[in-house]
Amino acid sequence: MDDPLGIHLNIAGKSYPLTIERKDEEIYRKAEVRVREVVSLYHSRFGSDMKDLLAMAAVHLALQNLQLRDKNDTSPFTEKIQQLTAELESYLKEK
């Protein structure tokens, strides 16, 4: 790590010490807040059992991550662009 920074993330009433790169502190803090928000969202549905809340928060955040990954999948476009490029190159060679 170029510029290490020691921080503590508070998740579900427990403090987790981490050493991160200073440039990443903001994203870690935002992630901490997001986890708290999602845990709070499920608190009204599942009560106060922290294992249930954290499990549902993990599922919720994993689903969001997978949906974003699928949404940003550019491989179908890349394949089509490669196909069109090959066709265009073939056409230009004929001329």
C-alpha positions in Angstrom: 0.0 0.0 0.0 1.4 3.4 -1.0 -0.4 5.5 1.6 -2.0 3.2 4.3 -4.7 4.5 6.6 -6.2 2.8 9.6 -9.9 3.1 9.9 -12.7 1.5 11.8 -16.0 0.5 10.1 -19.0 0.1 12.4 -21.3 -2.6 11.2 -24.1 -4.1 13.3 -22.8 -2.7 16.5 -19.3 -4.0 16.0 -16.2 -2.1 15.0 -13.9 -3.6 12.3 -10.4 -2.2 12.1 -9.0 -2.1 8.5 -5.9 -0.8 6.9 -6.7 0.7 3.5 -5.2 3.1 1.0 -6.0 6.7 1.9 -7.5 7.3 -1.5 -10.2 4.6 -0.8 -11.4 6.0 2.5 -14.5 7.7 1.0 -15.7 4.6 -0.8 -15.3 2.5 2.4 -17.3 5.1 4.4 -20.0 5.1 1.8 -20.1 1.3 1.9 -20.4 1.4 5.7 -23.4 3.8 5.4 -25.0 1.6 2.7 -24.8 -1.5 4.8 -26.4 0.3 7.7 -29.2 1.5 5.5 -30.0 -1.9 4.1 -29.8 -3.5 7.6 -32.2 -0.8 8.8 -34.5 -1.6 5.8 -34.8 -5.2 6.8 -35.1 -4.5 10.5 -38.9 -3.8 10.2 -39.4 -7.1 8.3 -37.2 -9.5 10.2 -37.0 -8.1 13.7 -33.7 -7.5 15.5 -31.9 -10.8 15.0 -28.6 -9.4 13.7 -27.7 -12.7 11.8 -31.0 -12.4 9.9 -30.5 -8.7 9.2 -27.0 -9.2 8.0 -27.9 -12.2 5.9 -30.7 -10.3 4.1 -28.5 -7.2 3.7 -25.8 -9.5 2.1 -28.4 -10.9 -0.3 -29.8 -7.5 -1.1 -26.4 -6.0 -1.9 -25.2 -9.1 -3.8 -28.3 -8.9 -6.0 -27.7 -5.2 -6.7 -24.1 -6.0 -7.6 -25.1 -8.8 -10.0 -27.8 -6.6 -11.6 -25.3 -3.8 -12.2 -22.7 -6.2 -13.5 -25.3 -7.7 -16.0 -26.5 -4.2 -16.9 -22.9 -3.2 -17.7 -22.0 -6.3 -19.7 -20.7 -5.0 -23.0 -19.7 -8.4 -24.5 -22.7 -8.6 -26.8 -21.8 -5.2 -28.2 -18.1 -6.0 -28.5 -18.9 -9.2 -30.5 -21.2 -7.3 -32.8 -18.6 -4.5 -33.3 -15.9 -7.0 -34.1 -18.2 -8.7 -36.6 -19.1 -5.4 -38.3 -15.4 -4.4 -38.3 -14.5 -7.6 -40.1 -17.3 -7.1 -42.7 -16.2 -3.5 -43.2 -12.5 -4.5 -43.6 -13.5 -7.2 -46.1 -15.6 -4.8 -48.1 -12.8 -2.2 -48.2 -10.3 -4.8 -49.4 -12.5 -5.6 -52.3 -12.6 -2.0 -53.5 
